């Protein structure tokens, strides 16, 4: 789960990406949405400044982190994403 970190409140995990462009972010989010729906576990998806995307995971029912959050994070890490070139 490379790149995931606890949020300052300690109740969520978050990962940030710099994608190639706006469309790359939307394509990535579509893949995440498909996965999340299949898993029945829905993350918070954020897109800012047309190429900065981030995802936060937490279990709403318990108001914090559960094993399912880490499982979904690992699955998200396996999804293809078009990143911004260095």
RAMO-V805481 format. One line per field, one symbol per residue. ss: DSSP state (a for helix, b for strand, c for the rest). phi: phi as a letter, one per 30 degrees, with the letter a starting at -180 (. if undefined). psi: psi as a letter, one per 30 degrees, with the letter a starting at -180 (. if undefined). Layout:
ss=???
phi=???
psi=???
This chain:
ss=ccccbbccccccbbbbbbbccaaaaaaaaaaaaaaaaaaccccbbbbbcccbbbbbbcbccccbccaaaaaaaaaaacccccbccc
phi=.djdbddddicbcbbcbcdeaedddddddddddddddddibcddcbbbiibccbbccacedciacbedddddedddddddbdcddd
psi=hkfklklffgflkkkkkjleaeeeeeeeeeeeeeeeeefhjjlkkkkkhffjklkkkljeffgakleeeeeeeeeeffkkkjlkk.
